[in-house]
Amino acid sequence: MTAPHSRGFSRTRVEVPVGGRCTVGGVGEHERLYTIGDLARRAGVPARTVRFWSDAGLVPPSGRSAGGYRLYDAEAVARFDLVKTLRDLGLGLEAVREVLERRATVAEVAEAHVKALDAEIRTLRLRRAVLSTVAKRGGTPKEMLLMHELARLSVRERKQIIDDFVARVTAGVGLSPDAVIIADWMRELPDDPAPDRVDAWIELAGLVADEGFQRKIRQMVIAGTGDGWAPEWRPGLYPAVVKLAGGALADGIAPDSPRGKAVLDEIVSPSLPASGRAELRERLELLADPRVERYWQLLEVLNGRTSFPSAIPAFKWLVAALRAHE
């Protein structure tokens, strides 16, 4: 065999002849040795990638040429192929190292990676839905910032927004947080949320973070825990207000007029004492807040139901009639 060039083996594939008369860097007979450039071309990756994996100890060289170039035998090539496959699947260097060092099986690493990918997919779906909402509604720079921040939140952080709201409005009232009506959808967005629900969630998240709204809901919670509701505070009141007060409003009937008094008497019994009327009016004033109604409308959307039309004008008409005929 002709002696190697004084500069060592070239950076191309090196053939070692048979017969046991020659070894290079401890590499035995019948083995083909590869340089970093060979591995890079073989796998279609940059040479710097092969060098980085080698420096990290993932694919240590089998030996070196006389010129100091790293050389890799068949076993190292097989190891390199495994590293590339795991990296192509998205595994991090530490996970790859665990497999190579047999601290974890490929199946265990794959299972952990599947869970990580599922979480990433959920995040990407949410971001896609948020971006669709941004494209659809535009909005102010403040709304855009809110949407961006919500898209970046983890499930735990989104859940915390709602839990903090419930805790604030029920603190010290002696009422279970479960009594505050919310949608489970508020606490954890599904994997592939519809754009209208994402839109509702974004608006609702901004609403429950508003301190003024928190105070309003807290007032309602406290009012609801008092002794003795007004006799007219009944389930049938809402449809009566929508139908009768809403009809009076549409017909142009003034709340303080005689006709307004007649409509009021259909909704609220004339025999209700002044104290009961005052209590009813105070509670109606709490309800006749566009933000409170919007809260209920958004909950309807999140629960998959059709949002109801605004009844605020009708309730305001009734409050004005109660005040005018006290």
Secondary structure in CASP SS format (residue, H / E / C, confidence):
PFRMAT SS
TARGET T0000
AUTHOR 0000-0000-0000
METHOD secondary structure of the structure
MODEL  1
M C 1.00
T C 1.00
A C 1.00
P C 1.00
H C 1.00
S C 1.00
R C 1.00
G C 1.00
F C 1.00
S C 1.00
R C 1.00
T C 1.00
R C 1.00
V E 1.00
E E 1.00
V C 1.00
P C 1.00
V C 1.00
G C 1.00
G C 1.00
R C 1.00
C C 1.00
T C 1.00
V E 1.00
G C 1.00
G C 1.00
V E 1.00
G C 1.00
E C 1.00
H C 1.00
E C 1.00
R E 1.00
L E 1.00
Y E 1.00
T C 1.00
I H 1.00
G H 1.00
D H 1.00
L H 1.00
A H 1.00
R H 1.00
R H 1.00
A H 1.00
G C 1.00
V C 1.00
P C 1.00
A H 1.00
R H 1.00
T H 1.00
V H 1.00
R H 1.00
F H 1.00
W H 1.00
S H 1.00
D H 1.00
A C 1.00
G C 1.00
L C 1.00
V C 1.00
P C 1.00
P C 1.00
S C 1.00
G E 1.00
R E 1.00
S C 1.00
A C 1.00
G C 1.00
G C 1.00
Y C 1.00
R E 1.00
L E 1.00
Y E 1.00
D C 1.00
A H 1.00
E H 1.00
A H 1.00
V H 1.00
A H 1.00
R H 1.00
F H 1.00
D H 1.00
L H 1.00
V H 1.00
K H 1.00
T H 1.00
L H 1.00
R H 1.00
D H 1.00
L C 1.00
G C 1.00
L C 1.00
G C 1.00
L H 1.00
E H 1.00
A H 1.00
V H 1.00
R H 1.00
E H 1.00
V H 1.00
L H 1.00
E C 1.00
R C 1.00
R C 1.00
A C 1.00
T C 1.00
V H 1.00
A H 1.00
E H 1.00
V H 1.00
A H 1.00
E H 1.00
A H 1.00
H H 1.00
V H 1.00
K H 1.00
A H 1.00
L H 1.00
D H 1.00
A H 1.00
E H 1.00
I H 1.00
R H 1.00
T H 1.00
L H 1.00
R H 1.00
L H 1.00
R H 1.00
R H 1.00
A H 1.00
V H 1.00
L H 1.00
S H 1.00
T H 1.00
V H 1.00
A H 1.00
K H 1.00
R H 1.00
G C 1.00
G C 1.00
T C 1.00
P H 1.00
K H 1.00
E H 1.00
M H 1.00
L H 1.00
L H 1.00
M H 1.00
H H 1.00
E H 1.00
L H 1.00
A H 1.00
R H 1.00
L C 1.00
S C 1.00
V H 1.00
R H 1.00
E H 1.00
R H 1.00
K H 1.00
Q H 1.00
I H 1.00
I H 1.00
D H 1.00
D H 1.00
F H 1.00
V H 1.00
A H 1.00
R H 1.00
V H 1.00
T H 1.00
A C 1.00
G C 1.00
V C 1.00
G C 1.00
L C 1.00
S C 1.00
P H 1.00
D H 1.00
A H 1.00
V C 1.00
I C 1.00
I C 1.00
A C 1.00
D H 1.00
W H 1.00
M H 1.00
R H 1.00
E C 1.00
L C 1.00
P C 1.00
D C 1.00
D C 1.00
P C 1.00
A C 1.00
P H 1.00
D H 1.00
R H 1.00
V H 1.00
D H 1.00
A H 1.00
W H 1.00
I H 1.00
E H 1.00
L H 1.00
A H 1.00
G H 1.00
L H 1.00
V H 1.00
A C 1.00
D C 1.00
E H 1.00
G H 1.00
F H 1.00
Q H 1.00
R H 1.00
K H 1.00
I H 1.00
R H 1.00
Q H 1.00
M H 1.00
V H 1.00
I H 1.00
A H 1.00
G H 1.00
T C 1.00
G C 1.00
D C 1.00
G C 1.00
W C 1.00
A C 1.00
P C 1.00
E C 1.00
W C 1.00
R C 1.00
P C 1.00
G C 1.00
L H 1.00
Y H 1.00
P H 1.00
A H 1.00
V H 1.00
V H 1.00
K H 1.00
L H 1.00
A H 1.00
G H 1.00
G H 1.00
A H 1.00
L H 1.00
A H 1.00
D C 1.00
G C 1.00
I C 1.00
A C 1.00
P C 1.00
D C 1.00
S C 1.00
P H 1.00
R H 1.00
G H 1.00
K H 1.00
A H 1.00
V H 1.00
L H 1.00
D H 1.00
E H 1.00
I H 1.00
V C 1.00
S C 1.00
P C 1.00
S C 1.00
L C 1.00
P C 1.00
A H 1.00
S H 1.00
G H 1.00
R H 1.00
A H 1.00
E H 1.00
L H 1.00
R H 1.00
E H 1.00
R H 1.00
L H 1.00
E H 1.00
L H 1.00
L H 1.00
A C 1.00
D C 1.00
P H 1.00
R H 1.00
V H 1.00
E H 1.00
R H 1.00
Y H 1.00
W H 1.00
Q H 1.00
L H 1.00
L H 1.00
E H 1.00
V H 1.00
L H 1.00
N C 1.00
G C 1.00
R C 1.00
T C 1.00
S C 1.00
F C 1.00
P C 1.00
S C 1.00
A C 1.00
I H 1.00
P H 1.00
A H 1.00
F H 1.00
K H 1.00
W H 1.00
L H 1.00
V H 1.00
A H 1.00
A H 1.00
L H 1.00
R H 1.00
A H 1.00
H C 1.00
E C 1.00
END
